[in-house]
Structure formats: C-alpha cells, structure tokens
Amino acid sequence: MRSYLIDEIDPWDMEKIEDFLKKNAIKSPIEGIFWIKIPDHLLTETQLKHKDCSPYFCAIELGKGWLKLELLVRSSKKIKCQCMGYCNERQREFLISYVNNMIEELGIRT
C-alpha cells in the first residue's frame, strides 16, 4: 500500500488530530479510521463516469503516535471497481496538503 506516514507525534497532539478529523472528515465505523472526500474537480475521467460509485475518498488511520494517509482512492459504495486506484498527482497533492495544513493549523511539531 502506498501511503504518507507521520510518526513520533505526542499523545496530546494525537488528541488534537482526532478532534480535527471528527469535525472535518468522515468517521468510519472502524475505530481510528477517517475518510477524506476527494473533491469532484479532482476526480479522474473514469471516476466521473462512475457516478454510482461516488463519493470517493481516501482513508487516514490514527495509531499510537502516528497517522497514515492511504493514497488509494476508494469508492464509498463498492469494494472493487475499475474506478478505484492509487491517487493521481493532483489527488495526491490535495491529500498531502490536507494533512500538512492540518498539522500546521494545529501547531503540531513533527
């Protein structure tokens, strides 16, 4: 799995991250997992054609002192489809900026 990992995060900063994601992302039914929606203007041609698979998202997993952003675009409605796959460059830039901006906004040192 391709991912973006930030580790060595203090416990109180992990609480700030979790609170931020509860307000700004979609909480999954799985503990410690949040979903970031991919904006429509960043979807690939195939993803735009597969309206019944949308919305699309990538997962952020929170662990003890770390967060991992998966760079796999998933469908919210299907487990497997040709519209799912690793982020293209624009989607990857959006997601990494999302995480980096969150870290900066919360004043977290890494």
Secondary structure as the mmCIF struct_conf table of DSSP 4:
data_model
#
loop_
_struct_conf.conf_type_id
_struct_conf.id
_struct_conf.beg_label_comp_id
_struct_conf.beg_label_asym_id
_struct_conf.beg_label_seq_id
_struct_conf.end_label_comp_id
_struct_conf.end_label_asym_id
_struct_conf.end_label_seq_id
STRN STRN1 SER A 3 ASP A 7
HELX_RH_AL_P HELX_RH_AL_P1 PRO A 11 ASN A 24
BEND BEND1 ALA A 25 ALA A 25
STRN STRN2 ILE A 26 LYS A 27
BEND BEND2 PRO A 29 ILE A 30
TURN_TY1_P TURN_TY1_P1 GLU A 31 GLY A 32
STRN STRN3 ILE A 33 LYS A 37
HELX_LH_PP_P HELX_LH_PP_P1 ILE A 38 PRO A 39
HELX_RH_3T_P HELX_RH_3T_P1 ASP A 40 LEU A 42
HELX_RH_AL_P HELX_RH_AL_P2 GLU A 45 LYS A 49
HELX_RH_3T_P HELX_RH_3T_P2 LYS A 51 CYS A 53
BEND BEND3 PRO A 55 PRO A 55
STRN STRN4 TYR A 56 GLY A 63
TURN_TY1_P TURN_TY1_P2 LYS A 64 GLY A 65
STRN STRN5 TRP A 66 GLU A 70
STRN STRN6 LEU A 72 SER A 75
BEND BEND4 SER A 76 LYS A 77
BEND BEND5 ILE A 79 LYS A 80
TURN_TY1_P TURN_TY1_P3 GLN A 82 CYS A 83
STRN STRN7 GLY A 85 TYR A 86
HELX_RH_AL_P HELX_RH_AL_P3 GLU A 89 GLU A 105
TURN_TY1_P TURN_TY1_P4 LEU A 106 GLY A 107
#
